[in-house]
Amino acid sequence: MFRISAPSTEQIPELLARQESADFSYPLRGCTKGPAPAGYRRDHNRVLLGEGPEVFAEACRQLSRWSMFDLGFVRLLHPDAVPQVGQTVAVCAAHLGFYSLNFCRIVYLIDEDGPIQRYGFAYGTLADHAARGEERFLIAWNRGDNSVHYDLLAYSRPLHWMMRLGYPVARYLQRRFARESLAAMAAALKGGGLGHEASLS
């Protein structure tokens, strides 16, 4: 959904309510648990946040607070939403003098113990989204080397004709979001006195 202005605080509940019965815009819910579906672009990025259980616990808290969306050009609508299956959110992005409003719904949660402890979730695009696909947000603590990473995985392809027409710009914005999202999580950990300088991989 493209707009000439960002939605007001008063408009947000109504916009989200309209999406409660909206369908997903892609067929393979949960696809970020496996290889990319045919025809979808795979983007995989991660950042080393630090080491140990305290860093892992704080990183999980920041993820559940959507700190990876604390970006200048992107605004998460419904940032108080606790990540849970079926939760609908919207991402408002400012670019080139207008705004895109993209709706998603959480399709699965991750809360796994073991040699690599993992916490996170994935959301999938709804019909009112410029792209179609799924994105996974994950915190992983490897007990073997004690490292804690924020891991971002997305499978996408254009849906809206404007995205298809301006695909190079759309790809630039996707890469920018990934880069700044990793930096935002690293900054959130450092701001709490945990973590260290970002190490992208």
Backbone as CSV, one residue per row, in Angstrom:
resi,resn,N_x,N_y,N_z,CA_x,CA_y,CA_z,C_x,C_y,C_z
1,MET,0.850,-1.174,0.000,0.000,0.000,0.000,0.895,1.236,0.000
2,PHE,0.771,2.076,-1.029,1.599,3.266,-1.150,0.787,4.495,-0.785
3,ARG,1.419,5.435,-0.059,0.745,6.618,0.461,1.648,7.829,0.277
4,ILE,1.025,9.022,0.243,1.817,10.246,0.148,2.183,10.766,1.534
5,SER,1.580,10.195,2.585,1.910,10.603,3.942,1.889,9.382,4.858
6,ALA,2.594,9.466,5.966,2.599,8.373,6.934,1.276,8.369,7.696
7,PRO,0.790,7.200,8.096,-0.464,7.154,8.867,-0.294,7.790,10.237
8,SER,-1.353,8.418,10.724,-1.322,9.023,12.048,-1.516,7.952,13.112
9,THR,-1.214,8.307,14.339,-1.407,7.373,15.446,-2.856,6.922,15.541
10,GLU,-3.786,7.819,15.262,-5.203,7.491,15.339,-5.629,6.508,14.254
11,GLN,-4.960,6.543,13.108,-5.328,5.669,11.984,-4.819,4.245,12.127
12,ILE,-3.788,4.041,12.925,-3.117,2.738,12.974,-4.043,1.604,13.400
13,PRO,-4.825,1.723,14.494,-5.696,0.605,14.876,-6.675,0.205,13.773
14,GLU,-7.241,1.187,13.081,-8.186,0.880,12.009,-7.493,0.175,10.848
15,LEU,-6.289,0.643,10.482,-5.552,0.019,9.384,-5.225,-1.432,9.701
16,LEU,-4.795,-1.690,10.931,-4.461,-3.057,11.314,-5.709,-3.929,11.401
17,ALA,-6.813,-3.364,11.894,-8.051,-4.134,12.013,-8.543,-4.606,10.646
18,ARG,-8.332,-3.804,9.624,-8.755,-4.183,8.265,-8.007,-5.413,7.759
19,GLN,-6.834,-5.670,8.330,-5.994,-6.753,7.841,-6.221,-8.071,8.581
20,GLU,-7.056,-8.077,9.598,-7.219,-9.270,10.418,-7.677,-10.482,9.618
21,SER,-8.499,-10.271,8.597,-8.995,-11.385,7.784,-8.290,-11.491,6.436
22,ALA,-7.238,-10.696,6.243,-6.532,-10.703,4.953,-5.757,-12.004,4.774
23,ASP,-5.652,-12.438,3.536,-4.911,-13.651,3.202,-3.429,-13.359,3.068
24,PHE,-2.626,-14.401,3.254,-1.209,-14.302,2.930,-1.064,-14.182,1.414
25,SER,0.006,-13.526,0.997,0.225,-13.306,-0.434,1.188,-14.314,-1.047
26,TYR,1.566,-15.341,-0.282,2.468,-16.361,-0.792,1.981,-17.712,-0.273
27,PRO,2.274,-18.807,-0.955,1.645,-20.082,-0.606,2.350,-20.907,0.465
28,LEU,3.627,-20.692,0.677,4.401,-21.633,1.485,4.725,-21.047,2.852
29,ARG,3.732,-20.998,3.748,3.976,-20.493,5.088,4.975,-21.393,5.824
30,GLY,5.923,-20.759,6.493,6.963,-21.516,7.173,8.147,-21.839,6.294
31,CYS,8.211,-21.242,5.108,9.281,-21.591,4.166,10.666,-21.195,4.677
32,THR,10.768,-20.247,5.617,12.083,-19.867,6.131,12.689,-20.939,7.037
33,LYS,11.961,-22.039,7.241,12.535,-23.174,7.964,13.370,-24.058,7.037
34,GLY,13.317,-23.809,5.742,14.036,-24.637,4.775,14.645,-23.800,3.672
35,PRO,15.003,-24.425,2.551,15.606,-23.689,1.439,14.608,-22.751,0.781
36,ALA,15.124,-21.763,0.088,14.265,-20.780,-0.573,13.395,-21.445,-1.627
37,PRO,12.104,-21.103,-1.687,11.239,-21.626,-2.749,11.712,-21.123,-4.115
38,ALA,11.378,-21.856,-5.146,11.749,-21.460,-6.503,11.177,-20.084,-6.827
39,GLY,12.019,-19.223,-7.402,11.576,-17.907,-7.816,11.684,-16.837,-6.747
40,TYR,12.141,-17.203,-5.536,12.268,-16.236,-4.453,13.744,-15.939,-4.200
41,ARG,14.028,-14.668,-3.953,15.396,-14.272,-3.637,15.668,-14.519,-2.155
42,ARG,16.837,-15.074,-1.870,17.235,-15.358,-0.491,18.203,-14.294,-0.014
43,ASP,17.922,-13.693,1.141,18.817,-12.743,1.798,19.079,-13.251,3.211
44,HIS,20.336,-13.468,3.543,20.694,-14.005,4.856,21.828,-13.163,5.423
45,ASN,21.575,-12.545,6.569,22.555,-11.686,7.215,22.556,-11.964,8.712
46,ARG,23.698,-11.770,9.371,23.729,-11.916,10.812,24.833,-11.058,11.407
47,VAL,24.702,-10.794,12.700,25.685,-9.985,13.400,26.002,-10.658,14.725
48,LEU,27.280,-10.631,15.109,27.711,-11.144,16.404,27.417,-10.080,17.452
49,LEU,26.593,-10.423,18.446,26.195,-9.474,19.475,27.087,-9.527,20.711
50,GLY,27.680,-10.669,20.963,28.490,-10.832,22.159,28.549,-12.289,22.559
51,GLU,28.741,-12.525,23.838,28.903,-13.892,24.321,28.142,-14.104,25.625
52,GLY,27.646,-15.327,25.807,27.124,-15.760,27.087,25.635,-15.608,27.298
53,PRO,25.142,-16.197,28.382,23.707,-16.235,28.649,23.085,-14.869,28.909
54,GLU,23.832,-13.951,29.505,23.263,-12.625,29.758,23.022,-11.881,28.454
55,VAL,23.954,-11.987,27.535,23.782,-11.355,26.222,22.607,-12.000,25.491
56,PHE,22.516,-13.325,25.565,21.399,-14.015,24.914,20.064,-13.549,25.487
57,ALA,19.952,-13.485,26.795,18.694,-13.087,27.429,18.307,-11.661,27.042
58,GLU,19.276,-10.757,27.036,18.977,-9.374,26.679,18.636,-9.256,25.192
59,ALA,19.326,-10.011,24.349,19.031,-9.983,22.916,17.617,-10.484,22.641
60,CYS,17.200,-11.527,23.362,15.832,-12.036,23.214,14.824,-10.975,23.642
61,ARG,15.125,-10.276,24.722,14.232,-9.217,25.193,14.117,-8.098,24.157
62,GLN,15.254,-7.726,23.573,15.235,-6.674,22.561,14.478,-7.120,21.313
63,LEU,14.625,-8.377,20.946,13.896,-8.881,19.781,12.395,-8.834,20.034
64,SER,11.976,-9.250,21.225,10.549,-9.250,21.545,9.997,-7.835,21.637
65,ARG,10.873,-6.838,21.803,10.474,-5.420,21.806,10.599,-4.804,20.418
66,TRP,10.958,-5.609,19.426,11.086,-5.156,18.035,12.190,-4.112,17.884
67,SER,13.257,-4.211,18.655,14.336,-3.221,18.575,15.027,-3.243,17.218
68,MET,14.904,-4.334,16.474,15.531,-4.413,15.154,14.843,-3.489,14.155
69,PHE,13.731,-2.854,14.577,13.045,-1.877,13.732,13.277,-0.450,14.212
70,ASP,14.213,-0.241,15.125,14.527,1.109,15.587,15.419,1.787,14.548
71,LEU,14.811,2.133,13.413,15.547,2.663,12.273,14.952,4.014,11.873
72,GLY,15.752,4.835,11.255,15.275,6.157,10.874,14.246,6.163,9.766
73,PHE,14.401,5.284,8.787,13.521,5.341,7.628,12.381,4.328,7.683
74,VAL,12.353,3.519,8.718,11.326,2.493,8.878,10.656,2.662,10.234
75,ARG,9.341,2.503,10.241,8.575,2.593,11.482,7.661,1.376,11.572
76,LEU,7.732,0.685,12.686,6.846,-0.453,12.897,5.543,0.042,13.512
77,LEU,4.426,-0.298,12.889,3.125,0.028,13.449,2.698,-1.122,14.343
78,HIS,2.305,-0.800,15.544,1.948,-1.763,16.583,3.203,-2.311,17.263
79,PRO,4.137,-1.427,17.653,5.393,-1.899,18.250,5.224,-2.507,19.634
80,ASP,4.059,-2.327,20.261,3.821,-2.922,21.570,3.301,-4.347,21.467
81,ALA,3.119,-4.824,20.257,2.589,-6.174,20.065,3.613,-7.209,20.498
82,VAL,3.198,-8.106,21.388,4.059,-9.218,21.773,4.063,-10.225,20.630
83,PRO,5.240,-10.615,20.123,5.252,-11.561,19.003,4.530,-12.859,19.347
84,GLN,3.511,-13.167,18.577,2.767,-14.404,18.747,2.150,-14.785,17.413
85,VAL,1.932,-16.063,17.223,1.374,-16.537,15.958,0.019,-15.872,15.733
86,GLY,-0.164,-15.356,14.522,-1.404,-14.690,14.157,-1.385,-13.194,14.366
87,GLN,-0.322,-12.665,15.002,-0.234,-11.224,15.240,0.039,-10.492,13.931
88,THR,-0.750,-9.469,13.636,-0.578,-8.668,12.436,0.131,-7.375,12.787
89,VAL,1.128,-7.020,11.997,1.855,-5.765,12.159,2.010,-5.125,10.787
90,ALA,2.435,-3.882,10.796,2.702,-3.195,9.535,4.025,-2.459,9.641
91,VAL,4.726,-2.402,8.533,5.994,-1.692,8.451,5.801,-0.518,7.506
92,CYS,6.028,0.683,8.017,5.900,1.897,7.209,7.303,2.383,6.870
93,ALA,7.598,2.466,5.581,8.923,2.888,5.131,8.808,4.170,4.318
94,ALA,9.696,5.103,4.587,9.748,6.365,3.849,10.838,6.282,2.795
95,HIS,10.480,6.622,1.564,11.487,6.608,0.497,10.996,7.396,-0.702
96,LEU,11.912,8.159,-1.272,11.678,8.884,-2.521,10.443,9.778,-2.469
97,GLY,10.177,10.382,-1.314,9.089,11.331,-1.212,7.714,10.754,-0.955
98,PHE,7.607,9.437,-0.783,6.321,8.838,-0.437,6.569,7.709,0.559
99,TYR,5.480,7.046,0.961,5.562,6.009,1.985,4.959,4.714,1.462
100,SER,5.546,3.606,1.879,4.934,2.310,1.618,4.534,1.708,2.955
101,LEU,3.328,1.163,2.990,2.786,0.545,4.189,2.593,-0.929,3.877
102,ASN,3.349,-1.783,4.568,3.400,-3.206,4.228,2.960,-4.050,5.419
103,PHE,1.948,-4.882,5.193,1.342,-5.655,6.275,1.853,-7.095,6.278
104,CYS,2.109,-7.597,7.502,2.630,-8.952,7.695,1.919,-9.605,8.875
105,ARG,2.005,-10.934,8.932,1.426,-11.683,10.049,2.429,-12.738,10.502
106,ILE,2.592,-12.869,11.816,3.531,-13.854,12.351,3.014,-15.263,12.095
107,VAL,3.862,-16.099,11.514,3.438,-17.449,11.122,3.985,-18.534,12.046
108,TYR,5.117,-18.298,12.693,5.599,-19.271,13.674,6.572,-18.602,14.642
109,LEU,6.701,-19.224,15.805,7.636,-18.788,16.831,8.763,-19.815,16.968
110,ILE,9.895,-19.373,17.504,11.032,-20.255,17.760,11.426,-20.093,19.216
111,ASP,11.501,-21.200,19.936,11.970,-21.197,21.325,12.563,-22.579,21.591
112,GLU,13.853,-22.727,21.270,14.500,-24.033,21.270,15.716,-24.034,22.195
113,ASP,15.829,-25.088,22.971,17.001,-25.292,23.812,17.908,-26.301,23.121
114,GLY,19.129,-26.474,23.649,20.047,-27.434,23.066,21.433,-26.844,22.948
115,PRO,22.318,-27.502,22.195,23.668,-26.969,21.997,23.649,-25.551,21.418
116,ILE,22.657,-25.287,20.553,22.415,-23.922,20.072,21.014,-23.529,20.521
117,GLN,20.943,-22.605,21.464,19.648,-22.142,21.956,19.156,-21.035,21.039
118,ARG,17.879,-21.127,20.617,17.354,-20.214,19.615,16.019,-19.629,20.070
119,TYR,15.841,-18.331,19.775,14.592,-17.650,20.073,14.285,-16.689,18.936
120,GLY,13.030,-16.656,18.508,12.666,-15.718,17.462,11.309,-16.011,16.875
121,PHE,11.091,-15.492,15.683,9.814,-15.676,14.999,9.982,-15.320,13.529
122,ALA,8.969,-15.669,12.742,8.943,-15.298,11.334,7.582,-14.714,11.010
123,TYR,7.565,-13.725,10.126,6.276,-13.248,9.628,6.231,-13.343,8.114
124,GLY,4.992,-13.457,7.617,4.767,-13.572,6.191,3.957,-12.399,5.674
125,THR,4.121,-12.091,4.402,3.454,-10.943,3.808,1.974,-11.218,3.568
126,LEU,1.173,-10.169,3.734,-0.237,-10.200,3.389,-0.429,-9.542,2.026
127,ALA,-1.673,-9.531,1.552,-1.939,-9.027,0.202,-1.531,-7.560,0.048
128,ASP,-1.692,-6.753,1.113,-1.280,-5.352,1.060,0.188,-5.222,1.461
129,HIS,1.043,-5.701,0.598,2.495,-5.633,0.781,3.108,-5.541,-0.602
130,ALA,4.154,-4.730,-0.731,4.778,-4.551,-2.039,5.456,-5.821,-2.535
131,ALA,5.887,-6.675,-1.599,6.555,-7.927,-1.952,5.719,-9.095,-1.446
132,ARG,6.132,-10.283,-1.820,5.558,-11.486,-1.227,6.696,-12.343,-0.707
133,GLY,6.464,-12.978,0.452,7.508,-13.819,1.013,7.470,-13.842,2.526
134,GLU,8.595,-14.219,3.115,8.648,-14.454,4.556,9.997,-13.985,5.092
135,GLU,9.994,-13.511,6.337,11.224,-13.048,6.969,11.299,-13.610,8.383
136,ARG,12.481,-14.105,8.744,12.699,-14.701,10.053,13.693,-13.867,10.845
137,PHE,13.353,-13.607,12.120,14.190,-12.844,13.041,14.595,-13.791,14.168
138,LEU,15.895,-13.973,14.375,16.358,-15.041,15.263,17.538,-14.593,16.115
139,ILE,17.501,-14.969,17.393,18.663,-14.860,18.280,19.161,-16.276,18.553
140,ALA,20.462,-16.505,18.369,21.034,-17.845,18.555,22.259,-17.769,19.460
141,TRP,22.244,-18.604,20.493,23.390,-18.716,21.411,24.014,-20.085,21.216
142,ASN,25.238,-20.091,20.689,25.986,-21.321,20.480,26.771,-21.615,21.757
143,ARG,26.330,-22.634,22.495,26.989,-22.930,23.760,28.409,-23.468,23.560
144,GLY,28.706,-23.964,22.349,30.041,-24.490,22.088,31.104,-23.408,22.142
145,ASP,30.866,-22.274,21.466,31.851,-21.185,21.483,31.341,-19.961,22.245
146,ASN,30.135,-20.072,22.822,29.527,-19.042,23.679,29.054,-17.817,22.908
147,SER,29.077,-17.849,21.576,28.705,-16.683,20.779,27.190,-16.515,20.694
148,VAL,26.766,-15.262,20.620,25.351,-14.915,20.451,25.220,-14.070,19.183
149,HIS,24.383,-14.534,18.269,24.161,-13.829,17.005,22.704,-13.409,16.850
150,TYR,22.504,-12.296,16.168,21.199,-11.930,15.622,21.228,-12.326,14.159
151,ASP,20.268,-13.135,13.747,20.259,-13.735,12.415,18.977,-13.334,11.693
152,LEU,19.126,-12.803,10.496,18.004,-12.290,9.706,17.962,-13.017,8.368
153,LEU,16.850,-13.693,8.095,16.700,-14.473,6.869,15.400,-14.080,6.192
154,ALA,15.464,-13.793,4.883,14.263,-13.404,4.148,14.240,-14.061,2.775
155,TYR,13.054,-14.492,2.376,12.784,-14.957,1.013,11.730,-14.022,0.432
156,SER,11.996,-13.447,-0.717,11.052,-12.478,-1.256,11.067,-12.456,-2.776
157,ARG,9.975,-11.929,-3.315,9.857,-11.622,-4.730,8.863,-10.479,-4.863
158,PRO,8.925,-9.683,-5.927,8.013,-8.545,-6.063,6.563,-9.008,-6.190
159,LEU,5.659,-8.196,-5.661,4.230,-8.415,-5.834,3.580,-7.216,-6.516
160,HIS,3.734,-6.019,-5.928,3.132,-4.816,-6.478,3.870,-4.396,-7.744
161,TRP,3.114,-3.855,-8.722,3.737,-3.475,-10.002,4.793,-2.391,-9.811
162,MET,4.613,-1.520,-8.786,5.614,-0.482,-8.556,6.929,-1.080,-8.086
163,MET,6.854,-2.156,-7.319,8.095,-2.810,-6.891,8.767,-3.495,-8.065
164,ARG,7.981,-4.112,-8.933,8.573,-4.752,-10.112,9.238,-3.718,-11.005
165,LEU,8.566,-2.566,-11.177,9.102,-1.523,-12.042,10.375,-0.916,-11.460
166,GLY,10.374,-0.722,-10.136,11.533,-0.114,-9.481,12.330,-1.117,-8.675
167,TYR,12.524,-2.312,-9.221,13.151,-3.383,-8.457,14.560,-3.052,-7.968
168,PRO,15.405,-2.380,-8.757,16.729,-2.029,-8.221,16.635,-1.160,-6.960
169,VAL,15.683,-0.237,-6.933,15.490,0.595,-5.737,14.976,-0.257,-4.584
170,ALA,14.037,-1.158,-4.898,13.500,-2.046,-3.854,14.602,-2.909,-3.256
171,ARG,15.503,-3.405,-4.092,16.600,-4.230,-3.583,17.541,-3.404,-2.717
172,TYR,17.771,-2.164,-3.109,18.603,-1.283,-2.289,17.977,-1.099,-0.906
173,LEU,16.657,-0.899,-0.857,15.975,-0.693,0.416,15.977,-1.968,1.261
174,GLN,15.852,-3.127,0.618,15.917,-4.387,1.356,17.291,-4.579,1.977
175,ARG,18.332,-4.292,1.211,19.694,-4.429,1.747,19.947,-3.408,2.849
176,ARG,19.406,-2.206,2.665,19.567,-1.182,3.699,18.869,-1.606,4.983
177,PHE,17.663,-2.148,4.862,16.962,-2.593,6.064,17.778,-3.662,6.787
178,ALA,18.281,-4.638,6.058,19.059,-5.705,6.691,20.277,-5.137,7.403
179,ARG,21.003,-4.265,6.734,22.219,-3.690,7.319,21.893,-2.884,8.573
180,GLU,20.876,-2.039,8.511,20.556,-1.174,9.641,19.848,-1.935,10.758
181,SER,19.120,-2.991,10.408,18.486,-3.809,11.431,19.542,-4.512,12.278
182,LEU,20.570,-5.055,11.641,21.663,-5.674,12.379,22.359,-4.657,13.275
183,ALA,22.589,-3.466,12.736,23.248,-2.423,13.520,22.381,-1.985,14.697
184,ALA,21.061,-1.942,14.506,20.156,-1.533,15.580,20.181,-2.533,16.729
185,MET,20.222,-3.816,16.403,20.276,-4.818,17.460,21.608,-4.748,18.203
186,ALA,22.703,-4.572,17.477,24.001,-4.445,18.125,24.031,-3.221,19.035
187,ALA,23.435,-2.116,18.572,23.401,-0.892,19.373,22.533,-1.076,20.614
188,ALA,21.436,-1.815,20.490,20.556,-2.054,21.634,21.286,-2.823,22.730
189,LEU,22.109,-3.779,22.340,22.879,-4.543,23.336,23.956,-3.674,23.980
190,LYS,24.629,-2.864,23.179,25.662,-1.983,23.738,25.040,-0.933,24.640
191,GLY,23.848,-0.454,24.270,23.169,0.547,25.080,22.800,0.025,26.453
192,GLY,22.625,-1.287,26.557,22.317,-1.898,27.839,23.558,-2.365,28.580
193,GLY,24.727,-1.991,28.066,25.978,-2.371,28.726,26.439,-3.772,28.384
194,LEU,25.824,-4.393,27.367,26.210,-5.732,26.933,26.636,-5.670,25.469
195,GLY,27.198,-6.773,25.001,27.601,-6.819,23.604,28.903,-6.073,23.364
196,HIS,29.244,-5.932,22.071,30.467,-5.238,21.688,30.291,-4.712,20.285
197,GLU,31.349,-4.219,19.684,31.247,-3.676,18.339,30.715,-4.723,17.379
198,ALA,29.822,-4.300,16.485,29.187,-5.213,15.554,30.224,-5.915,14.682
199,SER,30.012,-7.195,14.478,30.848,-7.990,13.581,29.920,-8.709,12.605
200,LEU,29.778,-8.149,11.414,28.836,-8.681,10.444,29.387,-9.919,9.781
201,SER,28.472,-10.882,9.506,28.890,-12.092,8.793,27.723,-12.630,8.017
